[in-house]
Amino acid sequence: MNSSQINLDTISAISTPPGSGAIAIVRISGPEAFTIAEKIFSSSQDALLPVNLKGNSHKAMHGFILQPRTQICVDDVVLIPYREPASYTGENLVEINCHGSPVIAREILELILSLGARLARPGEFTQRAYLSGKMDLTQAEAVMDLIQAKTKSQSRQAQAALSGQIGSKISGVRSELVELLTRITAGIDFPEEVGEVPLDDLERIVVDSKARLTSLAQTMRAGRFLREGLRVSIVGQPNVGKSSLLNQFLKFERAIVTEIPGTTRDSIEELVELAGIPVLLVDTAGIRNTEDRVEQIGIDRTVTAIEQADLVLFMIDGSKELDQTDRKIEQMICEHAQKPFIMVKNKIDLGEFKNEKPEDAMDQIAISAKSGQGMDALGDCLSRFVFSGSKDKGASVNERQGELCLKAMQSLELLERAVSDDLPQDCLATDLKEAIISLSQACGTEVSEEVITQVFARFCIGK
């Protein structure tokens, strides 16, 4: 698929979610969008006069969708035409707002398809917006993040990227490197006219570019947790308060809590929003030596939960001294699973034992899972883990963009080495070109059709 082929077709799709609602929206985009809409739309102001959509761009028009042959009314609608290039896709675009019956929306879509449009592919409206230059690839990816947002933080992050914060930062570095490459190339291609180009500012440009790319790449980790969620396993001996902690996070009694050790025999998973971060909490079976086969299966699942976690909350009874079993659990987390963990000292309402923070622990938080004391501090600790290494809590790069920023940095490091080894300028140009190519792929200035297809395949039909 290429951009020229896409723009020859007129596409249509239902843009609202499946099911009944107050309204549904059917979109048409492409060179024949207005022609098709005019064949099925009749204005309520003057049904006898033909509708001129080109002259009514961006104006909401009330009227009726009629079957072209029988003139049977399908629905009364509000139609809004958008004349190219001032539309979402950069093409002629029509949005038909009808009643939210799935039957009505499908019938209108079928009429449009019968008149020459084809059904849009997933994300094709946004893909056309990208190909028309209405947005860069980072903004197009942000559209999908915004649609899928489940927390305010996810929504704010997606909005920041959609506004161009990520793309403009990447493009800013790219532009400076392109200007530097232009000067070097001029000296190589026209040695007699231009001569050897002075590169007194090369070191400054490279150092500054690396710093800016480092700052961007550092947001990748936080971005992943904000988009995909942070998986946190609550681990410890039986009866230290793991299920009570889960209930405190959730603000309701999800897990059964008793004084009998081993009550939790299977892992319980619940999604919760903490400081705007989607967190999947996993309450696990307590770890201890046992002959009970069912309890041992639960402990095996606890080990799996540790291995799958992004972060472990290692919970202990804060009123007691650490024992041999606690040490074994700590060893399991650190050495076997190699997972970062926070020591959570529970039952401080019973009198906290003043033991020191384990050397391998990220932090140590004292709480009462019964009263909720210390929960805010624990939430802050989780937030610090998510944003550690990132100076910017606004827009963050996704994995694709972050990896390309890191790749560009590697090329710039090779460039620094070439300068230090006093290599000829054509060698410098090669490394500089590689950095520019990586940044071009990140923001979509130069990207393969395969990457474009992969990006937009994640979208829903109609967006």
N, C-alpha and C positions, 0 to 999 in steps of 0.2 A: 504494500500500500504506500502511495506517495501523496504529497500535499496536493498536486495538480489533479490526481484522480479523485481525492476526497471532495475537492471544491467543485467538481463537475456534477456531483450528485446532490439531490435535495433529500434531506433526511427528516424523519419525524419520530416522535416517541412521546409517551406519557411521562411527565417529569415529576409527578407526585407519587407518594408511596402507594403500594397496593392496598385495597380495602376501601370502605365507604368513608366519606368525609363531607365537609361543607362544600368544598370545591375540588376540582381536579384541573390540572394544567396540561394541555397538549401543545407541544412545540413543533414548529416547522422551521428548518434552516436550509438555505441554499439558493441557487439562482432562480428556481421556480417557486419559492415559498409564497410570494405575493400572488402569483398567477393561480396557484392551487387554492389558496385561501379565498380569493375573490370568487371562485367557482362554487363555493359551498356556503359563503357568508352573505347574509342580507341584512342591511342596516335597519334598525327599528325606526330611524328618522324618516327614511324614504325608501321603502322596499322596491320601488319601481326603478330607481336610478342605480346604475352599476357602481360598485364600490371602488374607490381609488385609494389603495393602501399607501402608495408611494407619497401621496400628498398629505397623508395623515400620520406620518411617523411619530412614534412616542405618544400617541393620543389613544386613550381608552375609548372604544366604540361599542355601544350596546347593540345587539342584534340577534340573529338566529342562524343556526347551522341547518341548512336544508339539503336533502338528498338531491343531487343535480337533476336526475331524470324525473322523479315523481314530485319533487318540491315538498315532500313530507318533512315537517319540522322535527329535527332530532333533539334540539335543546335551545333555549335562549341563553346567550353567552355574552361575555365581555372579551373583545378581541383587541390586542395591542400589537400593532406592526412596528418593527424597528428597521429602518432603512440602513443599508450598509454605508459606511463602515461603523456607524454608531450603534453597534449592537453587541451582545455578549460574544457572539461567534465572529464578528467582523463581517458577516454576510447579511443578506436580507433575512430577517427572523420574525416569526409570528408566534405569539403566545395566545392560546385560546383558553379562557377561564370558563369552564362549564360546571354544572352541578356535579357533586362528588360521587356519583354512582359509577361503579366500575363498568357497568353495561354501557352507559352514555359515553364515557371516555373512550372505551374500546371501539364503539361505533364510529365516533368522530375520527379516531386514528385509522380505522379501516377505510373510511371515505378518502382520507388524505393519501393513503398508500395506493388506493385504486386509481388515483389521478396522477400517478407517476413518481411519488416519493418512495423511498425505501426506509425500512426500519433502521433507526440509528443503532450503531454498535455501542457497547458500554463506554461511557466517557467521551463519546465522539463530539458532543457539543463543546465541551471544554478543550478537546484536542484541536478542534477548528479554531477556537479562540487563541490557543498557543500558536498554531501554524499561521494565523493571520496577524500575529504580532500584538495581540491584545494583552498578553501576559507572557512571562518567561516560564520555564519549566518548573522552577521552584514555586511559583505562584500556582501553577496548575496542580502540583502535588499537594499544595496547601488546601485547595478546594476539597480534595478527598478527605484530608485530615479534619476539615471543618464539618463536613457532612457526618463523619464518624465520631465526632467529639461527644464524650459522655460526662465531662466535668468542665467547670468554668476555666480551669487552667489549660485544658486541652483546646478549648474554644479560643481563648486569648492568644495562645501560642500560634494556632492556625491563622487567626486574623492578622497577627503580626507578620507572618510569612506571606500571607495573601496580599498585604499592603506593599510588599516588595522589599522588606528589611533584609532577608537572606540574599535574594537575587542582586540587590544593589550593592551589598558588601562584596559578594563574589565578583560581580562585574567591575567594581571599583579597582580591585586588585588586578584583574585581567587587563583592564584598560591601561594601567600604568606599565604592566609588563609588555603589552603590545607596542606601546610607544617606545620602550627601550629596545625591543626587537627590531622595530622599524629603523632606528638609528644604526644598529649594528649591521643589519642587512644592507642598508644604503652604503655603508663603508666597504662591505664585502663585494657588492655588485658593481659599484662605481668607484673603484679605488683612485682613479686619476682625477675624477671630478670632485669627489667628496674627501678622499684621503682617509686615514685611520681616524675613526670617531673617538673623541675623548670620552672616557667612561668614568669620570670622577664621581658621579652620583650612583654608579652601579651598586656599590656595597650598601649605600643607604636604602636604595629601592628594594634590594633583595631582603635585607634585614627587616624593613618595615612590612614587606609583603608576607614574610614568614610569620611575623608577630600577628598580623591580622588573620592569616589562615589558621594559626594555632588557636586563636581565640574562637574562631568559628568551629573548628574541629572539636574543641572542648565541650561544645554544646551538644554534640552527638549523643553522648551517654545519657544526659538529662532528657534529651528529646525522645530517645527510645523508651525510657521509663514513662514519660508523660503520654506517649502515643499508645504503647502496648501495655502499660501497667507494671507496677513493681511487685514481684512475687516474694512474699515474706513468710517464712516458716517459723512458728513458735515452738521451741524445743526445750525439753528439760525433763527432770525426774517426775514421776507421778505426784500429784497433789501439791505442786508448787504454785498453781494458779493459772495455768495456761488457758484453760477454758474460760475462767473468769476474765482474763485479759481480752480474749476474743469478744466476750459479751460487752466489755467496757468500750471497745472500739466500735461495736455495732450499735450500742445503746439499747439493746434488747437481749433477752436470754435465748441465744441461739444454741449454745452447748449446755448439756446437763452438767451441773456442778454439785458434787457431793464431797463429803470428807473421806470417802472410800477411795484409796489409791487404785488407779487403773480403770476409772470409770470410762474415760475416752479410749476406745479400742481401735478406732479408725480415724483417718485424717478428715477434717471438716474444712471445706473451703468456702470463703465468703468474700465478696468484693465490697470494698468500702472506699470512700474518698477521704483522704487525710491531707489537709493543707492544700487542697486542689489536686492532689496526686492520686490517681486510681491505684489502689493497693489490693492485691489478692492475698488475703490472710489465710494461712493454713494452720489450723490447730491440730497438733499431732498427739499420738499416744505417748504416754510417759515412758522413758527409757529406764529399765532396771533389769536385773537378773530374774528370770521367771521360768517356771516349768509349764505355765499355761500356754497351750498351743495357739489359742485364739489371740491372746495378748501378745505373743511373740510375732504373729503375723502383723499386728498393728505396729510393733516396734520396727519390723522390716520396712513397713511403709513410711515410718518416720525417717529412716535412713534415706529412702528415695526422695522424700520431701526436702531433706537437707540438700541433696545433690541437685535438685531442680530449682532451688531457691536462688533469688538474686541477693537476698540478705536474710540472715538468721537472727531471730531474737532468742538468745540463750537465757532461759528464765531459771532463777534459783530462788530458794527460800532465804530472803534477806535477813531473817531473824536467826539463821543458823550458819555455822561455818561450812565452807565447801568440803565435801567428802570425796571419797575415791570415785564414786559414780559420776559426780559432777566433773571431775578431772577427765574421766573417760569420754564424757559427752563433748567436752571442750576439745579434746584431742581428735574426736571424730569429725567435728566441724572444721577444725583448722588443718589437720594433716591429711585426713582421708578425703574430705569433700573440698577442702581449700576454699571455704566460703567466708566472706566478711561477716562479722557478727557484732551485735550489741549485747552486753551483759545487762539483763533486766533483773534487778533485785526487788523481789516482791515481798509483801507483808511488812512494810516498814512501819505500819501501824502497830505491829507487835514488838517493835524495837529492832532497829537495823544493826546487823553485825558489821563492824568497820573493817571489812577485808579490802585489800587493794584491787584495783582494776587489773584483770589479766593482761599480760603484755600484748597478746594478739588481738584483744578486743578493740574495736573502733572507739567505743565509748561505754560508759557505765551509767545507767539511769536507775534511780530508786523510785519505786512506785508502790501504791496499794491498789491492786486490782479489785479489791472489795469496795473501796470508797472512791476510787478514781484519782486519788492524789498522785501527781507526777505524770499524768497522761499527756498534758500539754508539752512537757519537756521531752517525752518520748516521741511525740509527733514532730517536734522541731528537729530531733535527731534524725528521723527518717527523711525529713526535707533536706537536711544538710548532706545526707548520703546521696540523694538524687542529684543535687546540684553541685556536688563536690567537684572542684576543678573548673567549674563554669562560672565566669564572671557576669554573664548575661542571662537573666531569667526571662527574657522576652522570647523572640523567635529562636528556634534551634534547628540545626540542620538534621536531615534524616540520614539514615545509614548510607544511602547512595551518594548524597552530596558530601557527607563527611569523609567518606573513603576517597573521593576525588580531590578534596582539599588536602588530605594527607599525601596523596600521590603527587599533587603539585608541589608540596613542600619538599618531598624527596628530590624532585627535579631541580628545585632551587638549591638544595644542599649540594647536588652534583655540580651545579653552576658555580657555587662558591669554591668547590674543590678545583674546578677547571681554572678559575681566576687565580687561585693560590699557586697552582702548578704552572702558571703563565702559558696556558694553552692558547692556540690561535682563536680569533674571534668567531670563526665558523663553528668551532666546538661549543663556544658559549651560546651561539644561536640555536644549536641543536637542543641543549638542555632547556633553554628558554621556551622554545617551541613546545616541548613536551609539557611544561608547566601550563602554558596557555591552553593547550588542547584539553588538559584535565579540567581546567576552570570553564572552558567552553562547554564541555559535556555536563558540568554541574549545573550551569544556569540554562543550558539548552540552546546556546548559540550555534554549536556544532554537535549534533548527536545523531546516532544511527537510528534507523527506523525500528530496529529490534528493541532498543531502549524505550523509544516512544510507545511502542506497542505494549511493552511490559508495564510502563507507568500507567497508561490509561485502561489497561485490562482490569485494574482494581476498582474502577468506577462502576456505578450502577448505570443502567440504561436510562437516558433522559437527562443526564447531567453533562 
